[in-house]
Amino acid sequence: MNFIVGKKVNMTQYFEQSSGTVIPVTVVKATPIVVTQVKTVAGKDAYNAVQIAAGKKKKVSKPLQGHSKELGTFSVLTEFKTPDAEKYARGQKLDLSTFQVGEFVDVVGTSKGRGFAGVVKRHHFAGAPASHGHDHPRAVGSIGQRWPQHVRKGLRMAGHMGNERVTVKNLQVVHVDVKKSLISLKGAIPGHRNALVKIVSTGKVKPLVRIEEIKEVKKK
């Protein structure tokens, strides 16, 4: 299982060499990460995971200083659950060399914050008729009833839109540049530019472009 943490750079186009197919990609800059802790089922944590760190930070709290110790100070500290956590070791460095072109990955990030939004924009409500006495066509409408005499939890209403954890599954790796620490993923990923994203491999690998054979149709 491959995983890494990176920052979203921008979107661009990639031209496949053999067929010339244009592929829309998102470029992510993923510098090498360091393993800071390995958690196993047999240990006190009781589950398999690998804790990694990335980036540099001058000022960190005393607990984090004691946790990383000789490894240094980091700005990002997160973990990935993996069944083969035992093969990793504290202090081990990981980079993009473990990823390959055609591999499918899941990308986890935080979506862009859209501020306070109404129900039409936030939940795609149809709204009320715009005539015949309706002066608020984009209003919520009724939010309660006789029973249970209160507003139910989870009712769709106006509120803060976006700024939520989002996972985009099965994005294909189009290009990997280990020297520049850049990886190009097919399609769009959540977040703004320079937003932090987690990339996790699914284990599936397929060709970038599906070449279909053109069969000649015999005329009767």
PyMOL commands that set and color helices and strands:
alter all, ss='L'
color gray80, all
select helices_A, chain A and resi 62-71+85-87+96-98+119-123
alter helices_A, ss='H'
color red, helices_A
select strands_A, chain A and resi 3-15+22-29+33-39+49-54+76-81+93-94+103-110+113-117+159-162+165-177+182-186+196-205
alter strands_A, ss='S'
color yellow, strands_A
deselect
rebuild
show_as cartoon
